[in-house]
């Protein structure tokens, strides 16, 4: 094993989980933005709650590892309001990985 590949492997072992979290957050933000832009034609200020709730759902993904139940619950609310499934999907994925009890 070369020194460079060992260094890269150590870097991803240390920073990989948070890098994946950031990717999930960016995808959730882009999905919320796309849904907001799609709803701008519906009428005055209909898009504001979609944007605010979508941003809150994307921010909640930062805590998906220590609090998967809370993030999944937030994701259900976000999906009910915005019809953006990213937060609930990532929350359910995290819940399936982290919990093996009745909550799942």
Residue pairs with C-beta under 8 A, 6 or more apart in sequence:
12 19
17 65
21 61
21 62
21 64
21 65
24 61
24 64
24 86
24 90
25 58
25 59
25 61
25 62
27 86
28 54
28 57
28 58
28 61
28 84
28 86
28 87
28 90
29 54
29 55
29 58
31 54
31 84
31 86
32 50
32 51
32 53
32 54
32 55
32 57
32 58
32 82
32 84
33 51
33 54
35 50
35 54
35 82
35 83
35 84
36 47
36 50
36 51
36 54
37 47
39 46
39 47
39 50
40 47
49 81
50 81
50 82
53 77
53 78
53 81
53 82
54 78
54 82
54 84
56 74
56 78
57 74
57 75
57 77
57 78
57 82
57 84
57 86
57 87
58 86
58 87
60 70
60 71
60 74
60 75
60 78
60 87
61 71
61 87
61 90
61 91
63 70
63 71
64 71
64 90
64 91
64 94
65 94
65 98
68 91
68 94
68 95
68 97
68 98
68 99
69 95
69 99
69 103
71 87
71 90
71 91
71 94
71 95
72 88
72 91
72 92
72 94
72 95
73 91
74 87
74 91
75 87
75 88
75 89
75 90
75 91
75 92
76 88
78 84
78 87
78 88
79 85
79 87
79 88
95 103
95 104
96 104
